[in-house]
Amino acid sequence: MFDLFRSRDKAVRILLGGLLLIVALSMLVYLIPGAGTPTGNRSDQIVVEVGGDAVTVQDFDRDIQGKLRGRQIPPDAVGLLIPQEIEQMVAERAAAYEANRLGLRISDAQLADTIRSLPNMGNLTPEQYRDVVAQQGFTVQEFEGNVRKQLMLTALVNLAMDGVVVTPDEVEREYKKDFQKVKLEYVSFSADKFKPGNPGADELKKYFDSHKVLYTAPEARSFQLLVADPVKMAQASPVAETQLRQFYEARKDTFRTAERVKVRHILFKTQGVAKEDVPKIRAKAEDVLKQIKGGADFAKMAEKYSEDPSNAKNGGDLGWVVRGQMVKEFEQAAFTQKPKEIGDLVTTTYGFHIVQVMEKQEARLQPFDEVKPIIAAELGRQQANDKVQTVADEARAELAKAPQNGQQIAAKYGLQFITADNHKNGEAIPGLGVDAAMDGMIQSVKKGEVTPVAQSGTRLEFAVLTAIKPSHPAEYNEVEAQVRNALMQENAVRMVNDKAKEAADLLKANGDVAAVAKKLGVEAKTTDEFTRGGAVEGLGAAVQLGEAFEKPVGGIIGPLTIGNLTVVAKVVAKTEADMSKLPEQREGILRQLKSQKSQERGNLFQDGLVSKLTQEGKIKINKDVMSRLISRYRS
């Protein structure tokens, strides 16, 4: 046995490279006998013992917290996963115990090689090594003892897996199964397509009374919200005329505009066109130019003929352009033509252009009255942004001292005052809409307290919590809309099921998918051929249609629920696997079957080992401690 383990030294290390990365460090906590166990009555803290080796509540807590930090367990599922975590802990500890009992030993060289292969453990000095181990909360002796145990556990599992055999017949059967193809004709029904009648008040109330347990009104919080909006603050405090003029005089150069033209064009592309085709394109351009000069609408001709996709649909309009924006030939025409004038064809590297200048402006200084609104808006924003934080902080400080005076404080500081009654997370706040920032802040305070100042977009806001309505079994009037939706959805699903059953009965009677589809007002569809591991367009993974592979041609399957569809289908063709291609697939199938058998054997091995050690009295579970632990995580 020991020679067998040594001969696999390399293979074991390769396996451990992946296994230890995920398992070893997370297991170290609960593999340490007594690690983290407080003094006092230790039996009250022991969850499980395997061969006298105890795992305590503290060990388990440390393990769970480590897995949460590593995102190996979803935080909202911890309570549900606790029993499985305990079962896994017992199974792994049992394997480690059995490996030790069988005399499996790990040499110091093997241990050192494995530790050096772990993340952040290679090429460390002794001092660095101790520091890294200490950061995990262990001594060097504890850390090395548990890596050694993990190596023994892996060796035992490898021994249990030894001798997995896959026969040629098994490979052939799996190949035939994997590469067999089927083709279906089908009809499908979706609740979204059915519109059941609007249920009456009595029907709704009856449905609610029989499903009350499903309806809980969530906690609702009432609060008064004060909002510092820089846009509204700027509107409320217009900038003085003298400030606007000072700004204009100090920055006149920023209000100088270059010579510019507003222009539109029609492009006939020659770029990338064969030379012999260019004359034909020019002739076409000349003809369109002639039509425009004869009175044809430029915009309509541009939409019809222009090959410039960026502006053809809006009449070829390029907007205002200045010198340096266009290619030389186009610019020359645009800045020399008179407004409304249409000149000759302009030739550029892109092709032939018909150019019309709509407006022209000479270089100039924009007068104060023209730019005054722009300056006012900019200065207003600057001033509001400069003071919005100060105003919000001062107003919040006053509100914290007198939370009952929210409306007066808002008026004093020019803030928006909003009352939100019985607000639930995710609901719109009056005048603001959905505000995730405030939802989060209002959950963090107690009644009568004021939230910190939060930013939502450009606004700063804070609130005083005035009331909390706890979560409670819902009254009918609180959830009427939900009840209506649920009942209508249930009725729609019932209609779908009835239609699907009718389709299945009709297909079994006459086998004509098209006729059934026509009668029931749905569309008949045909799939491409697919394998068990493939996908079916419109339906998804073929594994959902596994029944089709067991039916003969002409067989009916369904109704099946696939996503939001209920499907009834007929097998219209079957193609058996091409046996000539088995050799090229053999190795892959062999590996797949070995892995599958190893997994099955591993599960049986672990279950059998736990059962055996339990019967021998080597595994002891403290059910009271376990129950308290499970209750604590589920509360």
C-alpha positions, 0 to 999 in steps of 0.5 A: 500500500505504501509503495503504491502511494509513493509511486503516485507521488507526482500524480498526487501533487498534481491533483493537490495543486487544484484540490488544496487551493480550494479545500486545504486552506478552508479545511485547515480551521476545522481539521485542527484539534481544538483550534480556537476552542475557548476554555470552560465546558468544552463539550457544550462547544463540540459539534462532532468528534471523529476518532476523538478529534473534535470540531467545535462551534468556533472551528465551524464559525471560522470555516464558514466565515472563510468560505463567505470571504472566498465567496464559496457560499452565497451569504443568503444561503448560509442557513440552508447549507449548514447541514450539508456543510456539517455532513461534508465536514464529517465525511472528510474528517472520517477519510482523514481518520481512516488514512491515519489508521491504515498507516499512511504516512507523509514524508517531510519532503512530500510535505515541503513540496506540497506547501511550496506549491500552495499560493504565496508559499514558494521561496519564502524565508522561515520568517516570511513563512511563519508570517503567512501562516500566522495571517491565516490564524495558525501556528506553523505546527498546526498548519503543517499538521493539517496539510499532512492530514489533507495529503493522507486523505487524498492518498486514501481517496486515490486508493479507493479510486484505484481499479476503475475499469471501463469496458469497450462495450461501455464506451460504444454504448456511450458513443451511440447515446451521445451521437444519436440525433433526433428531429422534431416537429412541435407546437408550443404554448406560452402563458404570455400569449393567453389573456384570461378574463379579469377576475371579479372581487369575490374570486380575488378575495377567495384566492387571497384567503386560500393563499394568505401564507404567501403574502407578507407586507414588507417593512415600511418606513416613513421619513421626511427628506430634504434635498439640496439640488444645485440646479434648483438652487441656481434657478432660485438665486440668479447671478447679478448682471454685474457678475455676468458682464465681468465674466464676459469682459474677462473672457472675451476671446472664448466668445469669438467664433471663426468663419463658418458655413452651414452646408449640405451635400450629396455624395456619389462614392468612387472610393474603392470603385473600379476605374472603368465605372467612374465615368458612369458615376460622374454621369449619374452625379451630373444628372442629379445636379441638373435636376436640382438646378432645375428645381428638384428638392435638394433634401429629397434628392440627398435622401434618395441618392447620397451615399454618405450614410451619416447624413443622407436621411436628414437631407445631406445636412452637415451642420456648421463647419469651420475651416480645417474640418473638411478635405481641401476641395470640399472646403474650397467650394463650401467657403467660396460659394454664396448662400443658397448657391449650387456650384459644379460637381466637387471632386474629392478622394471620396467621390463626387459631391453636390454642395449647397451652402445654406448660411454663412457667418463671418468671424466675429465676437459674439455680443454680450446679450447673445451669450448672456444666458449661457454665462448665467447658466454656467455661473449659476451652476458654479455658485450652486455647486460651491455652496450646496455641500455647505448648505446641506451640512448646515441644514443637516446639523440643525435637523439632527438637533430638531428633527421635528422642524424639517419643513422649516429648516428646508425653507430656511436653506432653500431646500426641497422638502418631501414627505414619504409615507410607508415607503418600501425599498425600491419604490419611487419617492414622490418627486424624485423617483426610485432612489437607491442611495436614499433607500440604503441610508434610511435603512441605517437609522432608527426612528427620530434619527437623521441619515448622513448626507448622501449624493444621488446624481447631482443632488445632496439629500438627507432624511429624518426617519419618522416611523417604522411599520414592521413586516406583517401578514398582509391584508387583502387591500395591501396586496390586491394588485399582487393577488390579481396578477398571481390569479391571472397568471395561474389562470393563464397557466391553466389555459396553457396546460389545457391547450397543451393536453389537447394538442397531445391528445390530437397528435396521438390521434392523427399525428399531423402537427400542422393540422393540430397547430392550425386548429389550436391557433399556434405555429408548427415548428421543425427543429434541426437534428440535435444530439443529447448534448446539443441545443435546440433553437428556440427551446434551449438545451437538448437535455430538456428533450431527453424523452425524444431519444427514447421514443420511436419515429412518430412517437409523441412527447410532452407536454413538457415545460421548457422555460416559459413554454409548454411543448408538445412534439412528434419525433419525425426522424432519428439518425444513429451515431456514425460508428466509423467516427468512434475511434476519434472519440474513444479517448474522450469518452473513456476519460468521461466514463472513468471520471463518472465512475470515480465520482460514483465510487468516491461517493459510495466510499465516503458514505460507506466509511462514515457508516462504518465509523459510526457503527464502530462508535468513532464518529460522535455527533452532538445533536443539541450543539448541532441544532443550536448551530443550525438555528443560529445561522438560520435566525 
